[in-house]
Amino acid sequence: MDQSPHILVVDDHHEIRDLLSKYLSRNGFRISEADGGTKMRHVLKTAAIDLIVLDVMMPGEDGLTLCRHIRETENIPVILLTALGEETDRIVGLEIGADDYVTKPFNPRELLARIKSVLRRSQSVPQPQKVAEESEVLDFDGWSLNVARRELVSPDGVTVPMSAADFRLLITFLQRPSIVLSRDQLLDLTSGRTAQLFDRSIDNQVSRLRKKIEEDPKAPKFIKTVRGGGYVFAGKVSGKVPSSVPDEEDDH
C-alpha cells in the first residue's frame, strides 16, 4: 500500500488543480482534487487526507468558510492559496486555524516547501495524554484548571485571571506533562503561524504564565526551561470529569 502523504487540492480553476496535481505527484505525493466544498466533503468522507491546499477565492463557499468547517470537523493541516495583496484574508485564515498560506501567483517549489514543512510539524507534535485530553478539570499541586469554563484557581482558592493565550499555553503543558516541547511545537500547538505573524514570542508567553502560577518565576518548579530544547511541564497532573459544570459566561 502506498504510504506517501495524501494531499487534497481544492480550487475552482481546473488549470491550477491540474498544474498542482501533476507537480506534487512528481514529487512523491498522492493527490485528490475538488472544485469546491461539495466535492471536498465527499473526498474527506472517502479518503484519509494528510493535508489540504485550499484556494480562498472561490464562488459559493469560499476558502475561509471551508477552512472554518474543516477546523470544526477535522484535524487536518490546511495551506491557503490567497490573492496577492489580500492581507485580510491571510490574517483571518490564520486566526480560524489555517496552518500556512501561499500568495498567488506562486512558485510551485515554494508551495512544495511549505507542504513539507507543515507535514513535518504536524507529524512531530506530541499528542495529548488521554486522561488529560478527556478531563474537564485538570489539577496540579493544588492548582485547578476548569477546562470548560477556562477558569484557573490557585491552591488558596483564588481565581487567577487568564487571557486566551495564557489558557492555550497552560492547557498545552497540562495535556503533555513531562514531555519536552520545542518553541516551534509550542507555537504550532497554541497559535500556529498567527504567533509568528504578529511576532508574539513564545518565551514572553511562558514568562507571563510563570508569573501567574509559579511561586518564584525565576526558579520555576512547573514550567522548566530545557537548554537547547524548549520547555517541559514538570508538575504531576491529574484529571477528572465533574458531575456538573456551572453554565456561566466565559469572562476570559
C-alpha positions, 0 to 999 in steps of 0.5 A: 500500500502506498504510504506517501502523504495524501494531499487534497487540492481544492480550487475552482480553476481546473488549470491550477488543480491540474498544474498542482496535481501533476507537480506534487505527484512528481514529487512523491505525493498522492493527490485528490482534487475538488472544485469546491466544498461539495466535492471536498466533503465527499473526498474527506468522507472517502479518503484519509487526507494528510493535508489540504491546499485550499484556494480562498477565492472561490464562488459559493463557499469560499476558502475561509468558510471551508477552512472554518468547517474543516477546523470544526470537523477535522484535524487536518493541516490546511495551506491557503492559496490567497490573492496577492495583496489580500492581507485580510484574508491571510490574517483571518485564515490564520486566526480560524486555524489555517496552518500556512498560506501561499500568495498567488501567483506562486512558485510551485517549489515554494508551495512544495516547501511549505507542504513539507514543512507543515507535514513535518510539524504536524507529524512531530507534535506530541499528542495529548495524554488521554486522561488529560485530553478527556478531563474537564478539570485538570489539577496540579499541586493544588492548582485547578484548571476548569477546562470548560469554563477556562477558569484557573484557581490557585491552591488558596482558592483564588481565581487567577485571571487568564487571557486566551493565550495564557489558557492555550499555553497552560492547557498545552503543558497540562495535556503533555506533562513531562514531555519536552516541547520545542518553541516551534511545537509550542507555537504550532500547538497554541497559535500556529503561524498567527504567533509568528505573524504578529511576532508574539514570542513564545518565551514572553508567553511562558514568562507571563504564565510563570508569573501567574502560577509559579511561586518564584518565576525565576526558579520555576518548579512547573514550567522548566526551561530545557537548554537547547530544547524548549520547555517541559511541564514538570508538575504531576497532573491529574484529571477528572470529569465533574458531575456538573459544570456551572453554565456561566459566561466565559469572562476570559 
